[in-house]
Amino acid sequence: MQFPHANDEAILNMEGEHEMQFHLRLLSGIKPQELQGEFNRIGVTSEGKELMIGKGELIIIKVGNLSPQAANILKQEMLAKGGEVALGKEMAYLGKEKGDAIIMGTKSQYQRLLALLPCQPFGLPILARELALLLDNIQQPLPPLIIKNQTFAWGEKTYIMGIINITPDSFSGDGLWTKDHLLAKVRRQAEDFLHEGADLLDIGGESTRPGSEAISEEEEKKRILPVIEALAKESPLPLSVDTYKPSVAKAALNSGADIINDIWGLQKYPEMLRVVAKAKTPVIVMHNQSTPNYTDLMAEVASFLKESISLAVANGLPREKVIIDPGVGFGKTREDNLKIINCLGELKALGAPILLGASRKSVIGLTLGLPVHERLEGTASTTAIGIARGADIIRVHDVKEMTRVARMTDAIVR
């Protein structure tokens, strides 16, 4: 569609028209609370705001594994409400294979759709429940989480997690493992991180960089338990432990750790589920897989993390204690990692706080052609974009600099 261009000469010849000037501002893409503010600015009544706010945001949802029959009913119902559903040709012509659909509509249109889907066949009542949960997740604020007497109010600010590597072979070159003066080094780094703005500390005893060699559980405990015991008493910051081994996690919690950060999302060892559920400890579940082989990257990452949340809840861990991490750098190509950071907001549909850990990682080195010790600016970019896309926690090596980036980004987007 082409919009007609006004003829300047004709306008000037119209009596009084040459003095008229309209002020146009594109509001599409703004958040619902920002739209509420614009309603207030122009004096919309309370009744009007309640009626119209659901019509001011286009929500686009991709649905997979739909039968052609279900997809066509979905399309007919959404069209009747003023929305739309995009289907591939085979789906539209009632082919035999299941496929995908993309639903496009406003909140009001979805609400009217959800009132009708429970009465439809072909699994649409189940889809209605899933859609309702997704819409609730993206619209309702997350409940705050209290860790070590500190309240993490998701959405109000970005929280900074400082990395303390008790390893001799950290990819970033900041490993502190040594037989001499270890605790002194750790105390100094923890104190520096506290003053530089860290909100949490993440302690790891085993390098998880690509190609690194696994260490025994006893070796991992030997590295991290004295550190945890010391910092649990001396630091006011909550302590996260980066481990996927149940016995290490249990020992760490007994030594004073507050959070378990599992790079396999509670899906490598079933015993890890029982450890965190029994302790009722917050857990960070990360997406991970051995090789970067995806058909639909974001859908598969979300599906993995959704399963991790479900497993945690099914084993008795309160849902609000699960934090998700898309796993930048784990089983993903450079392009995959860039897409995850840019599309991070899609994971809001899971209804959990999001942690982003891209600090100094290879996605930065490969993009900029820089070694690890020159990736500060690249890390700053991933931090700012990650926050703008919805990250709640940023896991970083350079706490002082990334705290400043986060505060500036928060001032703009929050």
N, C-alpha and C positions, 0 to 999 in steps of 0.2 A: 504494500500500500504506500502510495506517495502522498505526502501532505502538500497542498497547494502553497506556493510562495506568494506572499502579498506583493502587489505592485505598489512600490513606494509612491510613485507619481499619482496613482489613483487615490491612495489613502490621503495624501496631502490635499487633494482637490475636494475631499469630502468635508463638509462643514463641521469643524470642531474635532474631527478625527485625528488631526495631526498633533493634538495636545495629549492624546491618550497613549499611555504606555503601561503595559502589563509586566509584572515581575514574576517570572517563572522559576520554580525550583523543583528539581527532580527528587522525589522522596522515596522512590522504590529502593528496596534493599535496606531501609532503616529498621532498627529493632522495634518490637511492639511498644516498649516503654518510651522510646523516642517518638513514636507516632502519637502516643498518649500526650506527650508534652506538646506536640504540634496542635493537637485537638484543643488543649488548654489555652494555647496562645491565641487561637482564633475564636475562643469562647463557646465551644461545643458543650451542650448540656450533658449532665451525668447520664441521662437516659439515652441521649444520642451516642455518647462514647461507648456505652455498653452494647448498643445495637451495632455499631460500625466497626469496633476494634477487630472483630473476627473476620472482617472483610478486607482488612488492610495488609494482609501478609500472604503472599503466595507460598504454599508449602508443596514441595516436589518430593515424592517418595517412590523409590524403585522397589518393585515386588518381584521376587523370583519364585520359580517352581509352581506357577499357576497353570491350571488346566485351561485350554482354549475356551471352554464353556464358562468357567469362572471369570476369565478375563473379559469376555464379551458382556456378561451381566454387569461386571464392574464398570465397563465403559458406558453402557446404556444408563446406568444409575447416576454416574458422575456427570454425564452430559445433561441429564434432566435437571441437574442442580446448578448448571452453569459452569462446571469444571470440565476436565478433559482427562482421557487416559490414552497414552500412546502405546500401540501394539505393533509388533512385527507382522509382516504379511501372512505368515503361516498361522499365527495366532488369530488374526482377524478373520481368516477364512476357515477357522475351526479345524486346523490340522491336528494330527494325532499327538504330537509331542508337547510336553509342558514347556513353558517359556517365561519370559519376563514381561512386565508392564511398568509404565511410568505414569503415576497418578499426579495430576496437577490441579490444585484447587486452594481455596482459602480455608481458614479455620472453620468458618460457618458452613461451607460446602461439605467439609469432612464430617462435621457434626451431624448434618442431615443424612449423609451417606451411612454413617455408623448406626443411625436409627433403623435403617432398612436391611443392612447386610445380615444381621442375625436370622432373618427369615428366609434367606436364600440358600440354595443347595451348593454342592461342589466345594465344600470346605470354607465357604465365605464367612460363616459365623466365627471360625477360628481366626481368619484374617481380620475380622472386625475387632477381636480382642487384642491382636498384635498391633493393629493400627492405633487403637485407643491408648495402649501402653506407650507406644512411640510418641504420640502427640502429647501425652502427659509428661513424658520425660523431657521433651524440648521446651515445654512451657512452664513447668513448675520448678522453683528454685530447689537446689539440692540441700538436704538437711546438713547443718554444721557437724563437724566431727571434733571431739575433744581427745587430744593425745598429750599425755604427760602434763595435764592441767592447762594446756593451751588449746584455744578454740580456733579451728580452721573453718572460717566462714566462706564457703566456696562462692565465687562470683564477686566478692567484695574487693579482693586483691589477688595478685599472683604470689604464690609461695615459692621460696628458693630453697632447693635441696643441695647442700654442699657435699661433694664426693670426697671420701677419705678412703684411699686404696691401700690396703695392707698387703701389698703384693710386690714381688720383685720384677714383674714383667708387664706392668700396666701399659696398654697401647699408648696412653697419653704421656708416659714418662714421669708420672707423679707418684708412683708406688713408694710407700714408706717402709716396706718390710725390711727389717734388719734385726740382727740379734742384739745390737747395742743401741741403747738410748731410744728404743721404739716409743715408749710411752711419752717421753719428753717431746718427741717430734709430733706425735698425735695430739697431745695437749696443746701444743703451740698452734697447730693447724686448726683445731677445733675452736680455740680462742679467737684466732684471726677471723674465721668464718662467722662466728657470732657477732663480732664487731663490724664485719663487712655487710651484714644484713641477712645471713642465712636463717631460715625458719626450721630446718631439719638437717640432720646429717645422715648420709648413706654410707655405711661401712661395708667394704667387701674384702674378702680374703683370698678369692680366686679370680684370676683374670678370665673374662668371658670373651675376649677379642677373638676374631676368626683365626683358627690355627693354633690357639693356645692349648696347652696340655692340662687335663684335669688333675686335681690333687686329691688326696685322700680326705675323708671326713676328719680324721684326727689332725691332719696337718692344717686344715682350714680352721678348726677349733683353736689350735695352738696359736694361730695368727690373730684371730679376732676376739676371743673371749677376754683376754686381759684388757684389751682396748675398750670393749663394751663395759666391763666392770668399772673401769676407771671413769669413763665419760658418763655413765649412768649416774654416778655420784656427784660429778663435778660440773657437768654441763646442763644448763636449763633446757637445751634443745632436745626434742624427741629424736631417738636413734632408730634408724632403719637399717636392716641387715640384708645385704644383697646375697642371697643364697637360694638354691633350689633343692637342697638336701634336707630332708625332714629332721635328722638327728642334729644337724648343725643349727637349724632353726629353733628346735626345742632348747638346745643348750644356750643359744643366744638370748632367747626370751627369759630363761631362768637367770641369766647373768644381768638382765636389766634392759634388754632391747624393747622397743615399743612398736615396731612395724617390721613385717617380713616383706621383702621385695623379691619376688620369684620370677626369674626370667622365662620360666616355662608355664606361667599362668596357672599353677596348681594342677597341671595336667601331665606332668612327668612321673610323679610318684604319688599314689593315692594317700599315702601316710601323711603327706604335707597338709592335706585337707583337714585331717583329724587334729594335727598339731595346732593350726591356726584357729580352728573352730573351738577347740577346748580352751585355748587361751583367750578367745574372743578378741584377738589382736587385729588391728587394721592390717590389710594386706594389699600390696601392689601386684596386680597380675599383668604380665607382659605378653604380647603376641610374639610367637617365635616359631620358626620351622627351619628344617635343615637346608632346603634349597629354594631359591627364588623362582617359583613356578606357579604363577597365578592366572586364573581366567578373569576374575574380577577382584582386583586387589582389595579395595576398601570393603567390599561385601564379605570377603573371606577373613579379613582382619576383624571386622565387627562380629562375624559369626563365632570366631575363636574366643574373643573376649566375652561375648554373651554366654558362651558355654562355661567359661571360667566363673563368671558371676553366678550362674545357675548352680554350679557345683558347690561353690562356697555357701550359698544360701541353703541348699539342700542338706548340707552337713552341719547347719546350725550357726553359721556366722552371719550376723546382721548385715543386710544388704548395704547399709550406709557406711560399712567399714571396708568396702571394696573400692579400690582406686585402679583405674585402667591405664595401660601404657601400650601404644601401638608398636613399640619395638623398633625404632629407627636403627638401622644397622644390623639387624638380626634376620638373616634369611631373605634379604631384599637387595635389589640392584640400586644403583644410584638414582635412576629414574623413579623406582618404587618409593625410595625414601623422600624424594622431593615431592611426590604426589601426596604421601601421607601427611607431610607437614602442611601442605596447601589445603588439603581436604580434612584437616583435623576436626573441624566442626561437625562433620558427619557423625562422629562418635558420640556426640551429645545425645543422640537417639538412644544410647544405652543407659542413660540416667545415672552416670557415675562420674566422679571427679576424674580429670584427665591429667596424666603426667607425661611430659615430653622430655626425652633425653637425647639430644642431638649434639651435645657439647663436644667439640673437637673431633667429631667422628669423620669417617672416610667420605661421607656424602659431601662434606665441606672440602676436604682435600681433593677429591676427584673433580669437583665443580670449579674450584679456583686454582688447582694445580699447586697446592701448598702443603708443606710438611706439618706435622702435628703442632709444633710450637708456634706456627704462624696462622692459626685458625681462629683467633679471637674475634675478628670482625665477622667472619662467617658464622660463628656461634651467636654473635649478637643479632644477626639477621634472622637465624632460625628462632631465636628467643622472641623477638618482636613479632614475627609473623605467627609463631605458635600461639602467643598470647592473644593476638587479634583473632585467631581462628578458634579460640576457646580453651587453651591450656590453663589448668589451675595450678600446677606445680611444674617448675622447670628444674631439671637435674643438671648441675653444672660443675665444672672444675674452677672456673674463674668467678668466684662469688661476688667480689666487689663490683666488677664491671657489669655482670649480668643483673645484679640487684638494681643498678642505675638504669639499665635498659628496661627492666621490668617496671620500675616506678614510672618512667616516662611513658611507656606504652600503656600502663594502667591509666595514667592521667588522660590519655587520648580515648581509649576504648571502653573504659569502665565508668 
